[in-house]
Amino acid sequence: MEEGMTEDDVLYFQRRAGAELELAQRATKPEVVAAHHRLAEAYLDRIASVEPARQVEHA
């Protein structure tokens, strides 16, 4: 797992990504939709960066 990243951190990033995707769906301006998608992607990227380490820990 990424240095200093806890399971709580991963859960936080998952919740934030979901919230950003919901906000993107509700937004009406293309630039706002894009901004929410970029934020969701950033949160998901953080999760993806630790997934290989998490799988090894749970093996």
C-alpha positions as CSV (number, residue, x, y, z in Angstrom):
1,M,0.0,0.0,0.0
2,E,1.2,3.5,-0.7
3,E,3.3,5.0,2.1
4,G,1.0,6.4,4.7
5,M,-2.2,5.2,2.9
6,T,-4.6,3.3,5.1
7,E,-7.8,1.3,4.3
8,D,-9.7,4.4,5.6
9,D,-7.9,6.5,3.0
10,V,-8.9,4.1,0.2
11,L,-12.6,4.2,1.4
12,Y,-12.4,8.0,1.4
13,F,-11.2,8.1,-2.1
14,Q,-13.9,5.7,-3.2
15,R,-16.6,7.8,-1.6
16,R,-15.2,11.0,-3.1
17,A,-15.0,9.5,-6.6
18,G,-18.6,8.4,-6.3
19,A,-19.7,11.8,-5.1
20,E,-17.9,13.5,-8.0
21,L,-19.5,11.2,-10.5
22,E,-22.9,12.0,-9.1
23,L,-22.2,15.7,-9.2
24,A,-21.0,15.3,-12.8
25,Q,-24.3,13.7,-13.7
26,R,-26.3,16.5,-12.2
27,A,-24.2,19.3,-13.7
28,T,-25.6,21.1,-16.8
29,K,-22.5,23.0,-18.0
30,P,-19.9,20.9,-20.0
31,E,-17.0,22.6,-18.2
32,V,-18.5,21.7,-14.8
33,V,-19.1,18.1,-15.9
34,A,-15.5,17.8,-17.1
35,A,-14.2,19.2,-13.8
36,H,-16.1,16.7,-11.8
37,H,-14.9,13.9,-14.1
38,R,-11.3,15.0,-13.6
39,L,-11.7,15.0,-9.9
40,A,-13.3,11.6,-9.9
41,E,-10.5,10.3,-12.1
42,A,-7.8,11.7,-9.7
43,Y,-9.4,9.9,-6.8
44,L,-9.7,6.6,-8.7
45,D,-6.0,7.0,-9.8
46,R,-5.0,7.2,-6.2
47,I,-6.9,4.0,-5.5
48,A,-5.4,2.3,-8.5
49,S,-1.9,3.2,-7.4
50,V,-2.3,1.1,-4.3
51,E,-4.4,-1.8,-5.7
52,P,-1.4,-4.2,-6.5
53,A,0.0,-3.7,-3.0
54,R,-3.5,-4.3,-1.5
55,Q,-3.9,-7.5,-3.4
56,V,-0.6,-8.8,-2.2
57,E,-1.5,-7.9,1.4
58,H,-4.8,-9.9,1.2
59,A,-3.2,-13.0,-0.5
